[in-house]
Amino acid sequence: MSTQSITVEGMSCDHCIHAVTEELVKIDGVSNVNVTINSDGPSQVNFDAESEISVADLAAAIDEAGYTLV
């Protein structure tokens, strides 16, 4: 298991955190999602993954939540 990080644009509140977390944990092997909101720009999202998650899968999950993978 490894910790991976992505940057997400458009997040500003607890609802945002919930939406992104909910979509990411739907990806097989993803767990322990931790979001750090940055009100002045893109936010940092860290998560544990059993294997490397493709950028396409991550972008699709973030898009489904209503945000943009940077």
N, C-alpha and C positions, 0 to 999 in steps of 0.2 A: 504494500500500500504506500502511496506517495501523496504528498500535499501539492495541489496544483493551484494556480492563481489566474484569475482573469479580471479584466477591467470592464465595467458596465456603465453605460451612460444613461442618464435620465432618472436615476433613483434618488428619492429624497425623504422617505418616511418608512415606518414600520410595515405598512401595507406593501411597499416595494420589496422589502426584505422577505416578507412572507411569499409574495408571488414568485420571486426568483428562486428562493429555496425550494418551493413546491415543485417547480419545473425541473430544477437540477437533480433532485433526488429521484425523479422518474427515470433518469439515465442509469442503466445497469452499472453497478459498481461505485456509484457516487454516494458519499455520506458526509456527515459533519460539516455542513455548509456554514460558513461564517462570513457575514457581510459587514464591511465598514463603510458607512455612508459618508460621502464627501459632498457637502452642500455647495462647494465652490467648483465642482467638476466631476469627472467620472469616479465611481465608487469601486472599491477593491472587494473581490469575492474570492475567498479561499475555500477549498474543499478537499476532502480525502477521496482518492480514487484507487480502485484495485489495479487499474492499468491506465495507460494514456488515453484520454478522451479526445476524440477528433474535434477540430475547430468547427466543423460543420454541425456536429451534434450539439456542441455548446451554443453556437449561434442560433440554432433552431429552438433550443430550450429558452434562451434569453429572449428571443423574438416572440415566442409563445407567451411569455410573461409580460410582454409589452415594452421591452427595453432593447437597447442596442449593445452588442458586444463590440468593444473598441479594439 
